[in-house]
């Protein structure tokens, strides 16, 4: 009986590897709350995120502590982390956008030209090939589905290390992206070239934040307002990295190469956005490895 009670007690203890992400997100949420006291923006409709997170964490604890399904426990835990990270990260990008620093679109365009990349020619080429455009669009919007598929697949494959790695690296990349997007803001290629503006869904919120014409935002209406660096690029690279040496690697590689190709068009990004994101991704992977090493001690 004592041995059984000891085993259950061990399962009920929260490991540092599970506690660290919660502390990380709590610290970010506290920092955002303090910022919002000074620069009052209102983000409504976040209650479903709170309750969904509690339910998922409850499922994770019940199935993990009882030993009934470690895979379900893992899946629920990382689903909760990703949902909270999406909320905190989205709000952070809005807060940094409100800094209203000078737009750098003209400079980014000149840098693209210096690198030999003609965004307008690439855009026109894709528009002239409807099948290619449709394929790239599907790839571009597959990121969220890929993340949640990965949570399920990695949990049931016994690769908790890859789930942990993907979440930490993506979260760090998101925070760095939010910071850089505020310090080096841009409206994007669609904005700069005044083309396809119906697809530039981020512009109303982005411009409203800059001129303070809108102060309240519903969580369900939040947009991806980041131009530099491209978070889509980071997600594509990190998904490829997470599946290295796994059975689905080739399929994930092909899909995310298409996502990378689609990013300048569907995301309205400059090439320098993607290059900047490459640097962010490398830093995020390095920091993640350091964190994982420390948590194993």
NUDONU-604210 format. One record per residue (C-alpha): x, y, z. Coordinates in steps of 0.2 Angstrom, whole numbers, plus 5000, padded with zeros to 4 digits. Layout:
// NUDONU-604210
+------+-------+------+
: east : north :   up :
+------+-------+------+
:    X :     Y :    Z :
...
+------+-------+------+
END
This chain:
// NUDONU-604210
+------+-------+------+
: east : north :   up :
+------+-------+------+
: 5000 :  5000 : 5000 :
: 5014 :  5012 : 5004 :
: 5023 :  5008 : 4988 :
: 5007 :  5012 : 4978 :
: 5004 :  5028 : 4988 :
: 5022 :  5033 : 4984 :
: 5019 :  5030 : 4966 :
: 5004 :  5040 : 4965 :
: 5012 :  5054 : 4974 :
: 5026 :  5054 : 4962 :
: 5014 :  5056 : 4947 :
: 5004 :  5070 : 4956 :
: 5020 :  5080 : 4958 :
: 5022 :  5093 : 4945 :
: 5039 :  5091 : 4936 :
: 5050 :  5106 : 4933 :
: 5048 :  5103 : 4914 :
: 5029 :  5105 : 4916 :
: 5030 :  5119 : 4929 :
: 5043 :  5130 : 4919 :
: 5031 :  5134 : 4904 :
: 5017 :  5139 : 4916 :
: 5028 :  5151 : 4926 :
: 5035 :  5158 : 4909 :
: 5017 :  5161 : 4903 :
: 5012 :  5168 : 4920 :
: 5026 :  5180 : 4920 :
: 5022 :  5186 : 4902 :
: 5004 :  5188 : 4907 :
: 5009 :  5199 : 4922 :
: 5020 :  5210 : 4911 :
: 5006 :  5213 : 4899 :
: 4994 :  5217 : 4913 :
: 5006 :  5230 : 4920 :
: 5008 :  5237 : 4902 :
: 4989 :  5238 : 4900 :
: 4988 :  5248 : 4916 :
: 4999 :  5262 : 4909 :
: 4993 :  5261 : 4890 :
: 4975 :  5255 : 4892 :
: 4970 :  5244 : 4877 :
: 4955 :  5232 : 4880 :
: 4955 :  5214 : 4874 :
: 4938 :  5206 : 4877 :
: 4931 :  5189 : 4874 :
: 4946 :  5180 : 4882 :
: 4935 :  5170 : 4894 :
: 4933 :  5155 : 4883 :
: 4952 :  5154 : 4882 :
: 4953 :  5154 : 4901 :
: 4940 :  5140 : 4903 :
: 4946 :  5129 : 4889 :
: 4964 :  5130 : 4897 :
: 4957 :  5125 : 4914 :
: 4948 :  5110 : 4907 :
: 4963 :  5104 : 4897 :
: 4975 :  5106 : 4911 :
: 4962 :  5096 : 4922 :
: 4962 :  5082 : 4909 :
: 4981 :  5082 : 4908 :
: 4982 :  5081 : 4927 :
: 4969 :  5067 : 4929 :
: 4975 :  5056 : 4916 :
: 4994 :  5059 : 4920 :
: 4992 :  5057 : 4939 :
: 4981 :  5041 : 4937 :
: 4993 :  5034 : 4924 :
: 4977 :  5030 : 4913 :
: 4984 :  5038 : 4897 :
: 5001 :  5048 : 4897 :
: 4998 :  5052 : 4879 :
: 4981 :  5060 : 4882 :
: 4989 :  5069 : 4897 :
: 5003 :  5076 : 4886 :
: 4992 :  5081 : 4872 :
: 4980 :  5091 : 4884 :
: 4994 :  5099 : 4892 :
: 5003 :  5106 : 4876 :
: 4986 :  5110 : 4869 :
: 4983 :  5121 : 4884 :
: 5000 :  5129 : 4882 :
: 4998 :  5133 : 4864 :
: 4981 :  5141 : 4867 :
: 4987 :  5152 : 4881 :
: 5003 :  5157 : 4871 :
: 4992 :  5162 : 4856 :
: 4982 :  5174 : 4866 :
: 4997 :  5181 : 4875 :
: 5007 :  5182 : 4859 :
: 4993 :  5191 : 4850 :
: 4991 :  5204 : 4863 :
: 5009 :  5207 : 4864 :
: 5010 :  5211 : 4846 :
: 4996 :  5223 : 4848 :
: 5005 :  5231 : 4862 :
: 5021 :  5233 : 4853 :
: 5012 :  5240 : 4837 :
: 5005 :  5254 : 4848 :
: 5023 :  5261 : 4850 :
: 5019 :  5269 : 4833 :
: 5037 :  5270 : 4828 :
: 5041 :  5276 : 4809 :
: 5037 :  5263 : 4796 :
: 5051 :  5255 : 4787 :
: 5043 :  5249 : 4771 :
: 5053 :  5259 : 4760 :
: 5069 :  5253 : 4768 :
: 5064 :  5235 : 4767 :
: 5060 :  5237 : 4749 :
: 5077 :  5244 : 4745 :
: 5085 :  5229 : 4755 :
: 5075 :  5217 : 4745 :
: 5080 :  5225 : 4729 :
: 5098 :  5224 : 4734 :
: 5096 :  5206 : 4737 :
: 5089 :  5204 : 4720 :
: 5072 :  5200 : 4725 :
: 5058 :  5208 : 4715 :
: 5042 :  5206 : 4725 :
: 5030 :  5213 : 4713 :
: 5036 :  5202 : 4699 :
: 5034 :  5187 : 4710 :
: 5017 :  5192 : 4715 :
: 5012 :  5194 : 4697 :
: 5019 :  5177 : 4692 :
: 5009 :  5169 : 4706 :
: 4993 :  5178 : 4701 :
: 4994 :  5172 : 4683 :
: 4994 :  5154 : 4689 :
: 4978 :  5150 : 4698 :
: 4983 :  5132 : 4703 :
: 4999 :  5138 : 4710 :
: 4991 :  5152 : 4719 :
: 4978 :  5140 : 4727 :
: 4992 :  5127 : 4732 :
: 5002 :  5141 : 4740 :
: 4987 :  5148 : 4749 :
: 4983 :  5131 : 4756 :
: 5001 :  5128 : 4762 :
: 5001 :  5146 : 4770 :
: 4986 :  5143 : 4781 :
: 4991 :  5125 : 4786 :
: 5002 :  5131 : 4800 :
: 4989 :  5131 : 4814 :
: 4983 :  5113 : 4808 :
: 5001 :  5107 : 4808 :
: 5004 :  5113 : 4826 :
: 4989 :  5104 : 4833 :
: 4992 :  5089 : 4822 :
: 5010 :  5089 : 4829 :
: 5003 :  5090 : 4847 :
: 4993 :  5074 : 4844 :
: 5006 :  5065 : 4834 :
: 5021 :  5068 : 4845 :
: 5011 :  5064 : 4861 :
: 5005 :  5047 : 4854 :
: 5023 :  5044 : 4847 :
: 5031 :  5046 : 4864 :
: 5041 :  5061 : 4859 :
: 5037 :  5072 : 4873 :
: 5054 :  5080 : 4870 :
: 5049 :  5086 : 4853 :
: 5033 :  5093 : 4860 :
: 5042 :  5102 : 4873 :
: 5055 :  5108 : 4860 :
: 5042 :  5114 : 4848 :
: 5032 :  5124 : 4861 :
: 5047 :  5132 : 4869 :
: 5055 :  5137 : 4852 :
: 5039 :  5143 : 4845 :
: 5035 :  5153 : 4860 :
: 5052 :  5161 : 4861 :
: 5051 :  5165 : 4843 :
: 5034 :  5173 : 4845 :
: 5040 :  5184 : 4859 :
: 5056 :  5190 : 4849 :
: 5045 :  5193 : 4834 :
: 5033 :  5203 : 4844 :
: 5047 :  5214 : 4851 :
: 5055 :  5216 : 4834 :
: 5039 :  5220 : 4825 :
: 5036 :  5235 : 4837 :
: 5054 :  5241 : 4836 :
: 5055 :  5239 : 4817 :
: 5037 :  5241 : 4811 :
: 5031 :  5240 : 4793 :
: 5014 :  5239 : 4784 :
: 5019 :  5225 : 4772 :
: 5021 :  5223 : 4754 :
: 5003 :  5224 : 4750 :
: 5002 :  5240 : 4759 :
: 5018 :  5248 : 4751 :
: 5013 :  5243 : 4733 :
: 4994 :  5247 : 4736 :
: 4989 :  5230 : 4728 :
: 4978 :  5216 : 4734 :
: 4973 :  5227 : 4749 :
: 4957 :  5216 : 4752 :
: 4969 :  5202 : 4757 :
: 4979 :  5214 : 4769 :
: 4967 :  5210 : 4784 :
: 4979 :  5216 : 4796 :
: 4979 :  5234 : 4791 :
: 4964 :  5241 : 4799 :
: 4969 :  5235 : 4817 :
: 4988 :  5239 : 4813 :
: 4984 :  5257 : 4808 :
: 4971 :  5260 : 4822 :
: 4984 :  5255 : 4835 :
: 4996 :  5267 : 4827 :
: 4984 :  5282 : 4827 :
: 4975 :  5277 : 4843 :
: 4958 :  5277 : 4834 :
: 4953 :  5260 : 4841 :
: 4956 :  5255 : 4859 :
: 4946 :  5239 : 4861 :
: 4948 :  5222 : 4852 :
: 4939 :  5206 : 4853 :
: 4950 :  5191 : 4855 :
: 4941 :  5182 : 4840 :
: 4945 :  5197 : 4829 :
: 4963 :  5198 : 4833 :
: 4974 :  5198 : 4817 :
: 4992 :  5194 : 4813 :
: 4998 :  5211 : 4812 :
: 5017 :  5207 : 4811 :
: 5027 :  5211 : 4796 :
: 5045 :  5210 : 4801 :
: 5050 :  5197 : 4806 :
: 5039 :  5184 : 4798 :
: 5032 :  5172 : 4811 :
: 5025 :  5161 : 4798 :
: 5043 :  5158 : 4793 :
: 5048 :  5153 : 4810 :
: 5034 :  5141 : 4812 :
: 5038 :  5133 : 4795 :
: 5056 :  5131 : 4800 :
: 5052 :  5125 : 4818 :
: 5040 :  5112 : 4811 :
: 5053 :  5105 : 4800 :
: 5066 :  5105 : 4814 :
: 5053 :  5096 : 4826 :
: 5051 :  5082 : 4813 :
: 5069 :  5078 : 4810 :
: 5073 :  5060 : 4809 :
: 5055 :  5056 : 4811 :
: 5044 :  5046 : 4799 :
: 5034 :  5061 : 4793 :
: 5049 :  5072 : 4790 :
: 5048 :  5072 : 4771 :
: 5030 :  5076 : 4770 :
: 5032 :  5090 : 4783 :
: 5047 :  5097 : 4774 :
: 5038 :  5098 : 4757 :
: 5022 :  5106 : 4765 :
: 5033 :  5119 : 4774 :
: 5044 :  5123 : 4760 :
: 5028 :  5127 : 4751 :
: 5023 :  5138 : 4766 :
: 5039 :  5147 : 4765 :
: 5037 :  5150 : 4746 :
: 5019 :  5157 : 4749 :
: 5024 :  5168 : 4764 :
: 5029 :  5184 : 4753 :
: 5013 :  5183 : 4744 :
: 5000 :  5177 : 4756 :
: 5008 :  5185 : 4771 :
: 5012 :  5201 : 4762 :
: 5030 :  5199 : 4768 :
: 5047 :  5206 : 4762 :
: 5061 :  5194 : 4759 :
: 5070 :  5203 : 4773 :
: 5056 :  5198 : 4784 :
: 5060 :  5180 : 4781 :
: 5078 :  5182 : 4783 :
: 5076 :  5191 : 4799 :
: 5064 :  5177 : 4805 :
: 5078 :  5164 : 4801 :
: 5089 :  5173 : 4813 :
: 5075 :  5173 : 4826 :
: 5072 :  5154 : 4823 :
: 5091 :  5150 : 4826 :
: 5091 :  5160 : 4842 :
: 5075 :  5152 : 4848 :
: 5082 :  5134 : 4845 :
: 5098 :  5138 : 4854 :
: 5088 :  5146 : 4869 :
: 5077 :  5131 : 4869 :
: 5091 :  5119 : 4870 :
: 5098 :  5128 : 4885 :
: 5081 :  5128 : 4894 :
: 5079 :  5109 : 4891 :
: 5097 :  5106 : 4897 :
: 5093 :  5116 : 4913 :
: 5077 :  5108 : 4916 :
: 5085 :  5090 : 4915 :
: 5097 :  5094 : 4929 :
+------+-------+------+
END
